[in-house]
Every structure is written in structure tokens, then in C-alpha cells.
Amino acid sequence: MKTDPKKSERFRKSTTAIHAGGLERSIYGEMSVPIFQSSTFAFPSAEDGAARFSGEKPGYIYSRLDNPTVNALEENVATLEGGFGAVATATGMAAVSSVYLSFLGRGDHVVAASCIYGASRVILESELSRYGVEATFVDSSDLVNIEKAMRQETRMVFVETPMNPSIRLTDLAGAAAIAKKYGSDLVVDNTFASPYLQRPIEFGADIVIHSLTKFINGHADVIGGMVVARDQEHYDRVKKVAALFGNTMDPHQAWLILRGSRTLALRVERGQENAMKLARFLESHPKVSWVSYPGLLSHPQHELAKRQMDGFGCMISFGVEKGLEGGLTLMNNVRLIALAVSLGGVESLIEHPASMTHACIAAEKRREAGILDELVRLSVGCEDFEDLRDDLDQALNRIGEYKIKITPLEAEMEAFEEPGC
């Protein structure tokens, strides 16, 4: 849905998260956006129906095309991101695939960050390649790599920042300048930061993608995706493709995510406060070999994070003593932190990307992207810091107590069936 300028007065971001996307109240004065659980909408006349289908007159037709509850969520996220409009999708990967399908065709080339969500990369490598789309994967934390990979036929630069799961950063303004120089679109997956901490359109991005499942929803109870467009041209294209391919969102799903968005500021502020303290704790722990968190002075892109982010986020990656064996020991011994994939919820989650979220990427390519076998990804939630610290400490201290039999990841991955990553 396009953002309504009359409804999109520029409030501060915490206020915007709470109020953007509210529909006009009915005679009942409801404070919560209603769930319009209707597949279709009646027309007052045949002429009115024809006018809606032709685009001459606004109005609802069918929920795959538009729905008031879904539109409220779209306006909320588009306003938070500072975009022209947004298109809500059934899942985060529906958002990614809608963007690929909207702007890529036979003979086109993509420059993508090597360290992105596993399924986002697999679609480019294994699926779109069947239709004549080529992709080059680079370490986008160095802009020189992006520039070197650009071609005349490059139509898209696709990055995540912070990256999943290395927590490296991409200079958004620099990447946008390179994309513009070659006539390409810059697409940014902003899931790890959320619009509360980072708004890529302000730095020149053309498209912003979210897995709404994560921070914007924040309660690990619903999935969804969003595509936010800088301008009408990009919005209209994504809107058309998402509706044609059936990638759009259900109204009840939208209502739950909109409810989650109202507390985005509270959850992210608490989570990143915990993350900063935990990152410092981990950096000093004898069983931890390295920590990647933008808030640490040791992070090589700490200054870039200060320039383009409003905070350092809730995601930490770190390596442990004894590599994969140490990581397995850690994850098998946490008591409070849940061993689960996904991120951005009120509860803290820990996982092993090389064998879980990024297992569908070949081992050599994982290593090139900085996704080491020893890397553990931690999504920091809103619990008390002391409880999280104590849980990590007792689990880390179990490393080396006993030997774990490990099947080499490479052998496991040979039989891997490439699920949704």
C-alpha cells in the first residue's frame, strides 16, 4: 500500500511504530485495527466493480489483491522505513522471491553479498540460474569487491547488513552509489536491524526487504514478509508481481504482525542493551575465541555502524574453543536460551548456521562467506541480562569436559535435501 501523506506526519520512530497504519475508526471507535477476514468484497454497482478493476476508482475487490488489515500493516512498515509504499507477503522468502521475479529476467546479472540468508542465495544459485539469471557473490563489506563484480548487464545489487550470520556490515551509501553508477537497483535485506535501527532508503537503497517474522513481529508466533519501495515505479512492479504469483498476506497474519510492531521500540531497546553487555562478557570469556558485534570497538566496522545505524542491534556471532565440538557442547547445555533457528523475538535463541540455517550452501562457499564451522549465532532477547550471562557462562564452561563424536559437516551436507534453510 502507498503511504498516505496526510496520515504519515513525521513523528519520532517510537511514536511512528505505535501509530502508523491505523485505519479510520468506525462508529464504534475501536482502538485496534479490525481483522477484515473476508476473501472478497461486494460492489455497490456493476459500474463501480468495473471501475475498480480498471483502476479508475479505488476500492477493495479480493483479498489476494488488497485487504484493509494488510494495508494497515503495509502503511506502518513503509512509514517506518521512509518508503513510498510497501507490499506485504506471506513469508520473508515470498518477499525475496517477489523482488527477484519483479526485476530480473533472462540475461540479467546480480551482484550479491556472499553472506546472506541461505535460501536467498540458493534461489539465485540453483533456481533463477535455470532461467538465465547469473549471480556473482562477493564480500560486500569491502565496496571494492562490489565494484569489481559489476557488469553492463548487472540489474541488481543485493545485500544484507548486518549480514546473516557473520554480523559484518555493508556501507549502504557506498553500495548505492555503485549501483546507481551502473544503472542497477540496490536491494537491502534489513531484517537484522529493523527500521527502528536502520533505514536503507535514506542511504540510497531502491528496495528494502524484511522477514516480518523477526523483529517487527517479535513474538515467534507468525511468519510474514515485506517489500518497501523507494518510489512508485518500483512499488507498482512488486505489487503486480506479488499479486499475480499469490505471494500476498492473510489479514489475520497481518493483524498479529501489526500488533507486534507497536512494541518494536521497546523490544529492540531492551534486546540491544542485553546484547552489548553479553558481547563484552563473551569477549572476555576464556572459552570464546572471537566475537562479532558492531557495538564492540574490536568490530572492524564499528565506526560504519555508528554512521548508518541508530544502535548496534540484538544479533551476536562468536566462535568458541574447540571449534565445532565446542559449539555443539555450548548449544546442548544452555538451559534458558532456546536452541532454535529464527531471531528477533522476546526470547533469546541460539543456533549453528553451518549445520542449520546455512547448511544448504556448500561448505567451501560457506567458508568463503565467513560462515565458519565454529560460528554460533545468538539472537538476544528481553530476559534479564544476568540470567542470560549465567546461562552462557555455565554452558561455555562445559566445553572440554567430555568428547563429542562429530560427523564431518561436509559428509552430512552431501545428503542434504535443501529445505527452506
Backbone hydrogen bonds in HBPLUS format (Angstrom, degrees):
<---DONOR---> <-ACCEPTOR-->    atom                        ^
c    i                          cat <-CA-CA->   ^        H-A-AA   ^      H-
h    n   atom  resd res      DA  || num        DHA   H-A  angle D-A-AA Bond
n    s   type  num  typ     dist DA aas  dist angle  dist       angle   num
A0086-ALA N   A0001-MET O   3.03 MM  85  5.33 154.9  2.10 130.1 133.3     1
A0003-THR N   A0084-PHE O   3.05 MM  81  6.13 170.1  2.06 150.1 150.9     2
A0007-LYS N   A0004-ASP O   2.88 MM   3  5.29 138.4  2.05 111.9 123.9     3
A0008-SER N   A0004-ASP O   2.96 MM   4  5.97 119.7  2.34 146.5 163.0     4
A0011-PHE N   A0009-GLU O   2.93 MM   2  6.06 110.4  2.43 117.9 102.1     5
A0015-THR N   A0012-ARG O   3.07 MM   3  5.54 116.9  2.49 110.6 124.8     6
A0016-THR N   A0012-ARG O   2.92 MM   4  6.14 158.0  1.97 153.9 161.1     7
A0017-ALA N   A0013-LYS O   2.99 MM   4  6.14 158.1  2.04 147.6 151.6     8
A0018-ILE N   A0015-THR O   3.14 MM   3  5.28 126.0  2.45  98.3 111.8     9
A0019-HIS N   A0015-THR O   2.99 MM   4  6.19 156.0  2.05 154.7 161.6    10
A0020-ALA N   A0016-THR O   2.84 MM   4  5.19 163.0  1.87 142.4 147.1    11
A0029-GLY N   A0026-SER O   3.13 MM   3  5.62 159.5  2.17 114.8 120.3    12
A0037-GLN N   A0035-ILE O   3.01 MM   2  5.59 126.8  2.30 105.5  90.3    13
A0038-SER N   A0036-PHE O   2.84 MM   2  5.60 133.9  2.05 107.7  93.0    14
A0063-SER N   A0039-SER O   2.91 MM  24  5.19 166.5  1.93 138.2 141.9    15
A0041-PHE N   A0061-ILE O   3.21 MM  20  5.25 151.1  2.30 136.2 129.4    16
A0049-GLY N   A0045-SER O   3.04 MM   4  6.36 158.7  2.09 148.9 154.2    17
A0050-ALA N   A0046-ALA O   2.99 MM   4  6.25 159.3  2.04 149.5 154.5    18
A0051-ALA N   A0047-GLU O   2.99 MM   4  6.20 151.4  2.07 143.2 151.2    19
A0052-ARG N   A0048-ASP O   2.97 MM   4  6.26 147.7  2.08 148.2 156.6    20
A0053-PHE N   A0049-GLY O   3.07 MM   4  6.34 162.3  2.11 150.6 154.9    21
A0054-SER N   A0050-ALA O   3.02 MM   4  6.21 147.2  2.13 143.4 152.2    22
A0056-GLU N   A0051-ALA O   2.96 MM   5  5.11 125.0  2.27 154.5 160.2    23
A0057-LYS N   A0051-ALA O   3.20 MM   6  5.26 144.5  2.33 123.9 118.7    24
A0055-GLY N   A0052-ARG O   3.16 MM   3  5.13 145.5  2.29  97.3 107.5    25
A0065-LEU N   A0062-TYR O   2.87 MM   3  5.58 145.8  1.98 121.8 131.1    26
A0066-ASP N   A0062-TYR O   3.12 MM   4  6.33 162.1  2.15 149.6 155.1    27
A0071-ASN N   A0067-ASN O   2.81 MM   4  5.98 159.9  1.85 160.6 167.5    28
A0072-ALA N   A0068-PRO O   3.03 MM   4  6.25 145.3  2.15 141.1 149.3    29
A0073-LEU N   A0069-THR O   3.31 MM   4  6.70 155.4  2.37 146.3 151.2    30
A0074-GLU N   A0070-VAL O   2.96 MM   4  6.27 161.5  2.00 153.4 159.0    31
A0075-GLU N   A0071-ASN O   2.91 MM   4  6.14 158.1  1.96 150.3 155.3    32
A0076-ASN N   A0072-ALA O   3.05 MM   4  6.26 152.0  2.13 142.4 150.2    33
A0077-VAL N   A0073-LEU O   3.06 MM   4  6.37 165.3  2.08 161.9 162.2    34
A0078-ALA N   A0074-GLU O   2.93 MM   4  5.99 163.5  1.96 150.7 156.3    35
A0079-THR N   A0075-GLU O   2.97 MM   4  5.93 155.4  2.03 142.2 148.4    36
A0080-LEU N   A0076-ASN O   3.08 MM   4  6.32 156.6  2.14 143.3 149.9    37
A0081-GLU N   A0077-VAL O   2.93 MM   4  6.14 153.9  2.00 149.8 156.5    38
A0082-GLY N   A0078-ALA O   2.92 MM   4  5.91 120.1  2.28 135.3 150.4    39
A0083-GLY N   A0078-ALA O   2.95 MM   5  5.08 158.6  2.00 149.4 151.7    40
A0082-GLY N   A0079-THR O   3.22 MM   3  5.00 140.3  2.38  92.7 104.0    41
A0084-PHE N   A0229-ALA O   2.81 MM 145  5.82 141.0  1.96 151.7 164.6    42
A0229-ALA N   A0085-GLY O   2.88 MM 144  5.63 167.9  1.90 165.7 169.8    43
A0087-VAL N   A0227-VAL O   2.80 MM 140  5.18 151.6  1.88 146.4 156.1    44
A0227-VAL N   A0087-VAL O   2.94 MM 140  5.18 154.2  2.01 139.4 147.9    45
A0089-THR N   A0225-GLY O   2.81 MM 136  4.77 171.1  1.82 129.4 129.9    46
A0225-GLY N   A0089-THR O   3.01 MM 136  4.77 161.4  2.04 130.6 128.2    47
A0090-ALA N   A0247-ASN O   2.75 MM 157  5.76 153.6  1.81 151.4 154.6    48
A0095-ALA N   A0091-THR O   3.22 MM   4  6.58 140.5  2.38 137.4 147.0    49
A0095-ALA N   A0092-GLY O   3.08 MM   3  5.12 126.0  2.39  94.4 108.3    50
A0096-VAL N   A0092-GLY O   3.10 MM   4  6.50 155.3  2.16 145.7 152.0    51
A0097-SER N   A0093-MET O   2.86 MM   4  5.97 171.2  1.86 147.6 150.4    52
A0098-SER N   A0094-ALA O   2.94 MM   4  5.87 146.3  2.06 133.2 142.5    53
A0099-VAL N   A0095-ALA O   3.16 MM   4  6.40 151.5  2.24 144.8 151.2    54
A0100-TYR N   A0096-VAL O   3.03 MM   4  6.38 164.5  2.05 154.4 158.6    55
A0101-LEU N   A0097-SER O   2.86 MM   4  5.97 169.4  1.88 151.3 154.5    56
A0102-SER N   A0098-SER O   2.96 MM   4  5.94 136.6  2.15 134.4 145.8    57
A0103-PHE N   A0099-VAL O   3.21 MM   4  6.32 149.9  2.31 152.5 157.0    58
A0104-LEU N   A0100-TYR O   3.02 MM   4  5.59 137.4  2.21 154.5 158.4    59
A0108-ASP N   A0105-GLY O   2.96 MM   3  5.63 158.2  2.01 147.1 148.4    60
A0107-GLY N   A0132-GLY O   2.81 MM  25  5.50 159.3  1.85 132.6 136.5    61
A0134-GLU N   A0108-ASP O   3.03 MM  26  6.42 166.7  2.05 160.1 160.0    62
A0109-HIS N   A0153-GLU O   3.07 MM  44  5.65 141.3  2.23 140.0 133.9    63
A0155-ARG N   A0109-HIS O   2.84 MM  46  5.87 156.7  1.89 158.6 159.6    64
A0110-VAL N   A0134-GLU O   2.84 MM  24  6.26 143.7  1.97 142.0 153.9    65
A0136-THR N   A0110-VAL O   2.85 MM  26  6.27 156.0  1.91 163.1 170.9    66
A0111-VAL N   A0156-MET O   2.96 MM  45  6.37 164.6  1.99 161.3 164.7    67
A0158-PHE N   A0111-VAL O   2.87 MM  47  6.31 155.3  1.93 147.9 156.2    68
A0112-ALA N   A0136-THR O   2.90 MM  24  6.17 164.4  1.93 156.6 161.9    69
A0138-VAL N   A0112-ALA O   2.94 MM  26  6.37 154.2  2.01 156.8 165.2    70
A0113-ALA N   A0158-PHE O   2.90 MM  45  6.39 150.1  1.99 165.8 172.9    71
A0114-SER N   A0138-VAL O   2.71 MM  24  4.98 152.2  1.79 138.1 137.6    72
A0120-SER N   A0117-TYR O   3.07 MM   3  5.44 122.4  2.41 108.7 123.2    73
A0121-ARG N   A0117-TYR O   3.26 MM   4  6.61 149.3  2.36 154.7 163.5    74
A0122-VAL N   A0118-GLY O   2.97 MM   4  6.23 159.9  2.01 151.8 158.2    75
A0123-ILE N   A0119-ALA O   3.09 MM   4  6.16 160.3  2.13 148.9 151.8    76
A0125-GLU N   A0121-ARG O   2.94 MM   4  6.21 162.6  1.97 155.8 161.3    77
A0126-SER N   A0122-VAL O   2.72 MM   4  5.54 170.8  1.72 155.0 158.4    78
A0127-GLU N   A0123-ILE O   3.06 MM   4  4.83 141.1  2.21 116.8 127.6    79
A0128-LEU N   A0123-ILE O   2.77 MM   5  6.00 167.2  1.78 164.3 168.9    80
A0130-ARG N   A0127-GLU O   2.99 MM   3  5.53 147.5  2.10 112.1 121.0    81
A0131-TYR N   A0128-LEU O   2.92 MM   3  5.27 152.4  2.00 108.6 117.5    82
A0133-VAL N   A0128-LEU O   3.22 MM   5  5.50 161.1  2.26 137.4 135.8    83
A0132-GLY N   A0129-SER O   3.26 MM   3  5.17 163.6  2.29 106.2 105.9    84
A0142-ASP N   A0139-ASP O   3.34 MM   3  6.27 173.2  2.34 122.1 124.1    85
A0145-ASN N   A0142-ASP O   2.99 MM   3  5.74 140.6  2.15 119.8 128.1    86
A0146-ILE N   A0143-LEU O   3.09 MM   3  5.18 119.6  2.47  97.6 112.1    87
A0147-GLU N   A0143-LEU O   3.06 MM   4  6.38 168.1  2.08 159.0 161.0    88
A0148-LYS N   A0144-VAL O   2.98 MM   4  6.16 162.1  2.01 151.5 156.0    89
A0149-ALA N   A0145-ASN O   3.24 MM   4  6.32 142.6  2.39 137.8 146.4    90
A0149-ALA N   A0146-ILE O   3.15 MM   3  5.31 128.2  2.43  99.4 112.7    91
A0150-MET N   A0147-GLU O   3.30 MM   3  5.46 152.4  2.38 103.3 111.0    92
A0154-THR N   A0151-ARG O   3.21 MM   3  5.11 165.9  2.23 103.1 106.5    93
A0185-ASP N   A0155-ARG O   3.06 MM  30  6.22 171.1  2.06 130.7 130.3    94
A0157-VAL N   A0185-ASP O   2.79 MM  28  6.13 157.4  1.84 167.7 169.8    95
A0187-VAL N   A0157-VAL O   2.79 MM  30  6.04 173.2  1.80 168.9 170.8    96
A0159-VAL N   A0187-VAL O   3.01 MM  28  6.45 162.4  2.04 163.1 167.5    97
A0189-ASP N   A0159-VAL O   2.86 MM  30  6.28 164.3  1.88 156.4 161.3    98
A0163-MET N   A0168-ARG O   2.82 MM   5  5.35 159.1  1.86 152.8 159.6    99
A0167-ILE N   A0163-MET O   2.99 MM   4  4.78 156.0  2.05 131.8 135.1   100
A0175-ALA N   A0171-ASP O   2.90 MM   4  6.08 159.0  1.94 152.3 158.7   101
A0176-ALA N   A0172-LEU O   2.88 MM   4  6.01 156.3  1.94 149.4 156.0   102
A0177-ALA N   A0173-ALA O   3.07 MM   4  6.25 150.3  2.16 140.5 148.0   103
A0178-ILE N   A0174-GLY O   3.16 MM   4  6.44 154.6  2.22 146.0 152.0   104
A0179-ALA N   A0175-ALA O   2.98 MM   4  6.20 167.2  2.00 151.6 155.1   105
A0180-LYS N   A0176-ALA O   2.94 MM   4  6.06 162.9  1.96 148.6 153.4   106
A0181-LYS N   A0177-ALA O   3.04 MM   4  6.15 152.4  2.12 140.6 148.1   107
A0182-TYR N   A0178-ILE O   3.28 MM   4  6.58 143.1  2.42 146.8 155.0   108
A0182-TYR N   A0179-ALA O   3.20 MM   3  5.40 130.3  2.46  99.5 111.5   109
A0184-SER N   A0179-ALA O   2.75 MM   5  4.75 165.1  1.77 150.0 145.4   110
A0183-GLY N   A0180-LYS O   3.08 MM   3  4.91 161.9  2.12 102.3 107.7   111
A0206-ASP N   A0186-LEU O   2.93 MM  20  5.38 153.3  2.01 141.3 150.1   112
A0207-ILE N   A0186-LEU O   3.22 MM  21  6.54 158.9  2.27 154.7 154.6   113
A0188-VAL N   A0207-ILE O   2.96 MM  19  6.32 161.9  1.99 150.3 154.5   114
A0209-ILE N   A0188-VAL O   2.85 MM  21  6.12 160.7  1.89 147.2 150.4   115
A0190-ASN N   A0209-ILE O   2.91 MM  19  5.97 152.9  1.99 160.0 164.1   116
A0194-SER N   A0190-ASN O   2.89 MM   4  5.73 167.4  1.90 164.4 168.7   117
A0197-LEU N   A0194-SER O   3.13 MM   3  5.81 147.7  2.24 117.2 123.7   118
A0198-GLN N   A0194-SER O   3.12 MM   4  6.26 145.7  2.25 148.8 158.9   119
A0310-ASP N   A0197-LEU O   2.71 MM 113  4.64 156.9  1.77 135.9 143.4   120
A0202-GLU N   A0199-ARG O   2.96 MM   3  5.81 147.0  2.07 127.3 134.5   121
A0203-PHE N   A0200-PRO O   2.86 MM   3  5.22 149.1  1.95 109.1 119.2   122
A0205-ALA N   A0200-PRO O   3.17 MM   5  5.43 168.3  2.19 130.8 127.7   123
A0204-GLY N   A0201-ILE O   3.11 MM   3  5.06 166.9  2.13 104.9 108.3   124
A0230-ARG N   A0206-ASP O   2.95 MM  24  5.09 152.7  2.03 156.5 150.4   125
A0208-VAL N   A0228-VAL O   2.89 MM  20  5.04 159.4  1.93 148.6 154.3   126
A0228-VAL N   A0208-VAL O   2.78 MM  20  5.04 170.6  1.79 156.8 160.0   127
A0210-HIS N   A0226-MET O   2.90 MM  16  5.11 147.2  2.01 150.5 153.6   128
A0226-MET N   A0210-HIS O   2.99 MM  16  5.11 145.1  2.11 143.9 145.6   129
A0214-LYS N   A0211-SER O   3.15 MM   3  5.98 165.0  2.18 122.2 124.8   130
A0212-LEU N   A0224-GLY O   2.76 MM  12  4.96 123.4  2.08 118.1 130.7   131
A0217-ASN N   A0212-LEU O   3.03 MM   5  5.73 135.0  2.24 154.3 160.5   132
A0218-GLY N   A0214-LYS O   2.71 MM   4  5.48 143.8  1.84 167.4 170.6   133
A0346-VAL N   A0218-GLY O   3.11 MM 128  6.12 123.3  2.44 145.4 145.5   134
A0235-TYR N   A0231-ASP O   3.05 MM   4  6.24 161.2  2.09 150.4 156.4   135
A0236-ASP N   A0232-GLN O   2.79 MM   4  5.85 174.1  1.79 157.7 158.9   136
A0237-ARG N   A0233-GLU O   3.28 MM   4  6.42 157.7  2.34 143.1 148.5   137
A0238-VAL N   A0234-HIS O   3.16 MM   4  6.38 169.5  2.17 153.7 155.8   138
A0239-LYS N   A0235-TYR O   2.85 MM   4  5.97 166.9  1.87 160.8 165.2   139
A0240-LYS N   A0236-ASP O   3.08 MM   4  6.17 160.4  2.12 143.1 147.6   140
A0241-VAL N   A0237-ARG O   3.12 MM   4  6.35 169.9  2.13 152.3 154.7   141
A0242-ALA N   A0238-VAL O   2.87 MM   4  5.93 172.1  1.88 158.7 161.3   142
A0243-ALA N   A0239-LYS O   3.20 MM   4  6.25 158.4  2.25 143.1 148.7   143
A0244-LEU N   A0240-LYS O   2.97 MM   4  6.15 161.9  2.01 151.0 156.6   144
A0245-PHE N   A0241-VAL O   2.94 MM   4  6.05 164.0  1.96 157.2 160.3   145
A0247-ASN N   A0242-ALA O   2.84 MM   5  4.95 152.1  1.92 152.2 155.4   146
A0246-GLY N   A0243-ALA O   3.26 MM   3  5.08 150.3  2.36  95.1 103.8   147
A0254-ALA N   A0250-ASP O   3.00 MM   4  6.30 154.9  2.07 150.7 158.4   148
A0255-TRP N   A0251-PRO O   2.92 MM   4  6.16 153.3  1.99 146.7 153.2   149
A0256-LEU N   A0252-HIS O   3.12 MM   4  6.40 158.8  2.17 149.7 153.9   150
A0257-ILE N   A0253-GLN O   3.14 MM   4  6.42 161.6  2.17 150.6 155.5   151
A0258-LEU N   A0254-ALA O   2.87 MM   4  6.04 159.2  1.91 152.3 158.4   152
A0259-ARG N   A0255-TRP O   3.03 MM   4  6.22 153.4  2.11 143.8 150.7   153
A0260-GLY N   A0256-LEU O   3.05 MM   4  6.39 149.6  2.14 141.5 149.8   154
A0261-SER N   A0257-ILE O   2.88 MM   4  6.19 151.0  1.96 150.1 158.1   155
A0263-THR N   A0260-GLY O   3.10 MM   3  5.82 155.1  2.17 119.4 125.3   156
A0264-LEU N   A0261-SER O   3.07 MM   3  5.00 168.8  2.09 111.7 112.7   157
A0267-ARG N   A0263-THR O   3.05 MM   4  6.24 168.4  2.07 163.4 166.4   158
A0268-VAL N   A0264-LEU O   2.93 MM   4  6.05 171.0  1.94 160.7 163.4   159
A0269-GLU N   A0265-ALA O   3.01 MM   4  5.98 163.3  2.03 147.4 152.6   160
A0270-ARG N   A0266-LEU O   3.19 MM   4  6.29 162.1  2.22 142.7 147.5   161
A0271-GLY N   A0267-ARG O   2.85 MM   4  5.97 164.4  1.88 150.2 155.5   162
A0272-GLN N   A0268-VAL O   2.88 MM   4  5.94 167.9  1.90 153.2 155.8   163
A0273-GLU N   A0269-GLU O   3.15 MM   4  6.18 141.8  2.31 136.0 145.9   164
A0274-ASN N   A0270-ARG O   3.09 MM   4  6.38 160.2  2.13 150.6 155.2   165
A0275-ALA N   A0271-GLY O   2.86 MM   4  6.11 153.0  1.93 143.7 152.5   166
A0276-MET N   A0272-GLN O   3.00 MM   4  6.05 159.2  2.05 140.1 143.9   167
A0277-LYS N   A0273-GLU O   3.38 MM   4  6.61 165.3  2.40 145.0 148.3   168
A0278-LEU N   A0274-ASN O   2.86 MM   4  6.09 160.1  1.90 154.4 160.8   169
A0279-ALA N   A0275-ALA O   2.81 MM   4  5.89 157.5  1.86 152.0 157.7   170
A0280-ARG N   A0276-MET O   3.20 MM   4  6.43 159.0  2.25 145.6 150.2   171
A0281-PHE N   A0277-LYS O   3.01 MM   4  6.25 154.3  2.08 143.7 151.4   172
A0282-LEU N   A0278-LEU O   2.78 MM   4  5.99 166.5  1.80 156.1 159.0   173
A0283-GLU N   A0279-ALA O   2.95 MM   4  6.05 154.9  2.01 144.5 151.5   174
A0284-SER N   A0281-PHE O   3.17 MM   3  5.42 138.0  2.35 101.4 112.6   175
A0285-HIS N   A0282-LEU O   3.05 MM   3  5.03 158.0  2.10 103.5 110.5   176
A0288-VAL N   A0285-HIS O   3.15 MM   3  5.52 167.6  2.16 118.0 121.2   177
A0321-GLU N   A0287-LYS O   2.72 MM  34  5.11 163.2  1.75 147.3 146.1   178
A0289-SER N   A0319-GLY O   2.87 MM  30  5.39 145.4  1.99 124.2 134.4   179
A0319-GLY N   A0290-TRP O   3.03 MM  29  5.33 154.5  2.09 136.8 143.9   180
A0292-SER N   A0317-SER O   2.71 MM  25  5.18 168.7  1.72 168.1 164.5   181
A0317-SER N   A0292-SER O   3.24 MM  25  5.18 169.8  2.25 144.5 147.6   182
A0296-LEU N   A0293-TYR O   2.99 MM   3  5.80 168.5  2.01 130.8 134.2   183
A0299-HIS N   A0296-LEU O   3.06 MM   3  5.47 158.4  2.11 109.9 116.5   184
A0302-HIS N   A0299-HIS O   3.11 MM   3  5.29 147.7  2.22 127.5 121.6   185
A0305-ALA N   A0301-GLN O   2.98 MM   4  6.28 158.7  2.03 154.3 160.2   186
A0306-LYS N   A0302-HIS O   3.12 MM   4  6.44 150.5  2.21 144.0 151.7   187
A0307-ARG N   A0303-GLU O   3.11 MM   4  6.42 138.5  2.29 139.2 150.2   188
A0307-ARG N   A0304-LEU O   3.01 MM   3  5.05 124.9  2.32  95.5 110.3   189
A0308-GLN N   A0304-LEU O   3.00 MM   4  6.28 160.1  2.04 161.6 165.1   190
A0309-MET N   A0305-ALA O   2.94 MM   4  5.34 138.0  2.12 144.4 149.1   191
A0380-VAL N   A0314-CYS O   2.89 MM  66  5.22 172.7  1.89 162.3 161.3   192
A0316-ILE N   A0378-LEU O   2.97 MM  62  5.16 164.4  2.00 152.9 157.7   193
A0378-LEU N   A0316-ILE O   2.76 MM  62  5.16 170.1  1.77 169.5 169.8   194
A0318-PHE N   A0376-VAL O   3.02 MM  58  5.46 153.0  2.09 147.4 156.1   195
A0376-VAL N   A0318-PHE O   2.87 MM  58  5.46 157.7  1.92 154.0 161.1   196
A0323-GLY N   A0320-VAL O   3.18 MM   3  5.71 131.5  2.42 139.7 136.5   197
A0326-GLY N   A0322-LYS O   3.29 MM   4  4.82 158.4  2.34 100.6 104.0   198
A0327-GLY N   A0323-GLY O   2.94 MM   4  6.28 155.4  2.01 152.6 160.4   199
A0328-LEU N   A0324-LEU O   2.92 MM   4  6.16 160.7  1.96 156.1 160.1   200
A0329-THR N   A0325-GLU O   3.03 MM   4  6.24 156.9  2.08 144.9 151.5   201
A0330-LEU N   A0326-GLY O   2.94 MM   4  6.18 162.2  1.97 150.0 154.6   202
A0331-MET N   A0327-GLY O   2.95 MM   4  6.21 172.7  1.96 154.2 155.5   203
A0332-ASN N   A0328-LEU O   2.92 MM   4  5.97 149.4  2.01 146.5 154.6   204
A0333-ASN N   A0330-LEU O   3.11 MM   3  5.39 157.4  2.16 107.7 114.7   205
A0338-ALA N   A0348-SER O   3.15 MM  10  6.44 155.8  2.21 153.4 146.2   206
A0350-ILE N   A0338-ALA O   2.85 MM  12  6.15 152.3  1.93 159.2 162.7   207
A0340-ALA N   A0350-ILE O   3.10 MM  10  5.99 132.9  2.33 139.2 152.2   208
A0382-CYS N   A0346-VAL O   2.73 MM  36  5.13 169.2  1.74 139.9 139.6   209
A0349-LEU N   A0379-SER O   2.97 MM  30  5.14 150.1  2.06 139.3 148.8   210
A0379-SER N   A0349-LEU O   2.85 MM  30  5.14 166.5  1.87 156.7 160.8   211
A0351-GLU N   A0377-ARG O   3.04 MM  26  5.46 151.5  2.12 151.1 158.8   212
A0377-ARG N   A0351-GLU O   2.99 MM  26  5.46 166.6  2.01 156.7 159.7   213
A0355-SER N   A0352-HIS O   3.20 MM   3  5.89 142.7  2.34 120.3 128.7   214
A0356-MET N   A0352-HIS O   2.98 MM   4  5.82 118.8  2.36 144.8 160.2   215
A0356-MET N   A0353-PRO O   3.13 MM   3  4.87 144.5  2.26  95.1 105.8   216
A0358-HIS N   A0353-PRO O   2.86 MM   5  5.12 154.8  1.92 139.0 141.4   217
A0359-ALA N   A0356-MET O   3.27 MM   3  5.25 172.5  2.28 111.9 112.2   218
A0361-ILE N   A0358-HIS O   3.17 MM   3  5.70 163.6  2.20 115.3 118.4   219
A0365-LYS N   A0362-ALA O   3.04 MM   3  5.33 114.6  2.49 104.0 119.5   220
A0366-ARG N   A0362-ALA O   2.86 MM   4  6.17 149.5  1.95 154.9 165.1   221
A0367-ARG N   A0363-ALA O   3.04 MM   4  6.34 162.5  2.07 152.8 156.0   222
A0368-GLU N   A0364-GLU O   3.05 MM   4  6.32 156.8  2.10 145.5 152.0   223
A0369-ALA N   A0365-LYS O   3.07 MM   4  6.22 140.9  2.22 138.8 148.5   224
A0369-ALA N   A0366-ARG O   3.03 MM   3  5.11 125.3  2.35  96.6 111.1   225
A0371-ILE N   A0366-ARG O   2.84 MM   5  4.97 156.7  1.90 152.6 144.7   226
A0370-GLY N   A0367-ARG O   2.99 MM   3  5.03 160.0  2.04 105.5 111.2   227
A0375-LEU N   A0372-LEU O   3.08 MM   3  5.26 158.3  2.13 107.5 114.3   228
A0387-ASP N   A0384-ASP O   3.14 MM   3  5.51 126.4  2.44 105.9 118.5   229
A0388-LEU N   A0384-ASP O   3.24 MM   4  6.61 158.5  2.28 153.3 159.3   230
A0389-ARG N   A0385-PHE O   2.81 MM   4  6.04 168.5  1.82 165.1 168.5   231
A0390-ASP N   A0386-GLU O   2.97 MM   4  6.03 163.1  2.00 142.2 147.1   232
A0391-ASP N   A0387-ASP O   3.04 MM   4  6.14 151.9  2.12 140.4 147.9   233
A0392-LEU N   A0388-LEU O   3.01 MM   4  6.26 167.5  2.03 155.7 158.1   234
A0393-ASP N   A0389-ARG O   2.89 MM   4  6.02 159.9  1.93 151.8 158.3   235
A0394-GLN N   A0390-ASP O   3.04 MM   4  6.18 167.8  2.05 148.6 150.7   236
A0395-ALA N   A0391-ASP O   3.15 MM   4  6.28 157.3  2.21 145.3 151.8   237
A0396-LEU N   A0392-LEU O   2.82 MM   4  5.92 163.0  1.85 154.4 159.2   238
A0397-ASN N   A0393-ASP O   3.01 MM   4  6.09 153.5  2.08 145.7 152.8   239
A0398-ARG N   A0395-ALA O   3.13 MM   3  5.35 155.6  2.19 103.6 111.2   240
A0399-ILE N   A0396-LEU O   3.04 MM   3  5.60 161.1  2.08 115.1 121.0   241
A0401-GLU N   A0398-ARG O   3.04 MM   3  5.52 163.6  2.07 135.4 136.5   242
A0411-ALA N   A0408-PRO O   3.08 MM   3  5.51 124.0  2.41 106.9 119.3   243
A0412-GLU N   A0408-PRO O   3.20 MM   4  6.59 157.4  2.25 149.6 156.3   244
A0413-MET N   A0409-LEU O   2.85 MM   4  6.05 158.4  1.90 155.3 160.9   245
A0414-GLU N   A0410-GLU O   3.24 MM   4  6.44 131.9  2.49 138.2 148.7   246
A0415-ALA N   A0412-GLU O   3.25 MM   3  5.85 144.1  2.38 111.1 118.9   247
A0416-PHE N   A0413-MET O   3.04 MM   3  4.68 159.1  2.09  98.0 104.1   248
